[in-house]
């Protein structure tokens, strides 16, 4: 997110949270660790704390709900 242009930062945060959310769903990473790291990254990139929280909640909730089981690696 640090290299994202203004206007792209929230979308990058959203994609990162959705990508990492599968590891939360699988039990590989604790949700609070992912949220804290992405919150810090989003704020460092210039997003407000509330923008980060809202985006992270939405993206992680979606990813966890849709990645309950691991798929076999192709």
C-alpha positions as a Markdown table, in Angstrom:
| # | Residue | x | y | z |
|---|---|---|---|---|
| 1 | Unk | 0.0 | 0.0 | 0.0 |
| 2 | Unk | 2.9 | 2.3 | 0.6 |
| 3 | Unk | 3.4 | 2.7 | -3.2 |
| 4 | Unk | -0.2 | 3.1 | -4.0 |
| 5 | Unk | -1.4 | 6.4 | -5.5 |
| 6 | Unk | -4.1 | 8.4 | -3.8 |
| 7 | Unk | -7.4 | 6.9 | -4.8 |
| 8 | Unk | -6.0 | 3.4 | -5.0 |
| 9 | Unk | -5.0 | 2.9 | -1.4 |
| 10 | Unk | -8.3 | 1.7 | 0.0 |
| 11 | Unk | -8.7 | -0.8 | -2.9 |
| 12 | Unk | -5.2 | -2.2 | -2.3 |
| 13 | Unk | -6.0 | -2.5 | 1.4 |
| 14 | Unk | -9.2 | -4.4 | 0.6 |
| 15 | Unk | -7.4 | -6.8 | -1.7 |
| 16 | Unk | -4.6 | -7.4 | 0.8 |
| 17 | Unk | -7.2 | -8.2 | 3.5 |
| 18 | Unk | -9.2 | -10.5 | 1.3 |
| 19 | Unk | -6.0 | -12.4 | 0.4 |
| 20 | Unk | -4.9 | -12.7 | 4.0 |
| 21 | Unk | -8.4 | -13.5 | 5.2 |
| 22 | Unk | -8.1 | -17.1 | 3.9 |
| 23 | Unk | -5.2 | -17.7 | 6.3 |
| 24 | Unk | -7.3 | -16.4 | 9.1 |
| 25 | Unk | -10.2 | -18.8 | 8.0 |
| 26 | Unk | -7.8 | -21.7 | 7.9 |
| 27 | Unk | -6.4 | -21.0 | 11.4 |
| 28 | Unk | -2.9 | -20.1 | 10.2 |
| 29 | Unk | -3.0 | -16.5 | 11.3 |
| 30 | Unk | -4.9 | -14.8 | 14.1 |
| 31 | Unk | -7.3 | -12.2 | 12.9 |
| 32 | Unk | -6.1 | -9.5 | 15.3 |
| 33 | Unk | -2.6 | -9.9 | 14.0 |
| 34 | Unk | -3.7 | -9.4 | 10.4 |
| 35 | Unk | -6.0 | -6.5 | 11.3 |
| 36 | Unk | -3.2 | -4.8 | 13.2 |
| 37 | Unk | -0.6 | -5.1 | 10.5 |
| 38 | Unk | -3.0 | -4.0 | 7.7 |
| 39 | Unk | -4.4 | -1.2 | 9.9 |
| 40 | Unk | -0.9 | 0.1 | 10.4 |
| 41 | Unk | 0.0 | -0.2 | 6.8 |
| 42 | Unk | -3.2 | 1.6 | 5.7 |
| 43 | Unk | -2.7 | 4.4 | 8.1 |
| 44 | Unk | 1.0 | 4.8 | 7.1 |
| 45 | Unk | -0.2 | 5.0 | 3.4 |
| 46 | Unk | -2.5 | 7.9 | 4.3 |
| 47 | Unk | -5.9 | 6.3 | 5.0 |
| 48 | Unk | -7.8 | 7.4 | 8.1 |
| 49 | Unk | -8.1 | 4.9 | 11.0 |
| 50 | Unk | -11.9 | 4.6 | 10.4 |
| 51 | Unk | -11.4 | 4.0 | 6.7 |
| 52 | Unk | -9.0 | 1.2 | 7.5 |
| 53 | Unk | -11.2 | -0.4 | 10.1 |
| 54 | Unk | -14.3 | -0.4 | 7.9 |
| 55 | Unk | -12.4 | -1.8 | 4.9 |
| 56 | Unk | -10.7 | -4.4 | 6.9 |
| 57 | Unk | -13.8 | -5.6 | 8.6 |
| 58 | Unk | -15.7 | -5.9 | 5.3 |
| 59 | Unk | -12.8 | -7.7 | 3.5 |
| 60 | Unk | -11.9 | -10.0 | 6.3 |
| 61 | Unk | -15.5 | -11.0 | 7.0 |
| 62 | Unk | -16.0 | -11.8 | 3.3 |
| 63 | Unk | -12.8 | -13.8 | 2.9 |
| 64 | Unk | -13.3 | -15.8 | 6.1 |
| 65 | Unk | -16.9 | -16.7 | 5.1 |
| 66 | Unk | -15.7 | -17.8 | 1.6 |
| 67 | Unk | -12.6 | -19.7 | 2.5 |
| 68 | Unk | -13.7 | -22.1 | 5.3 |
| 69 | Unk | -11.8 | -25.0 | 3.7 |
| 70 | Unk | -8.5 | -25.2 | 1.9 |
| 71 | Unk | -8.5 | -26.0 | -1.8 |
| 72 | Unk | -5.9 | -28.3 | -3.2 |
| 73 | Unk | -3.0 | -26.5 | -4.7 |
| 74 | Unk | -3.0 | -26.7 | -8.4 |
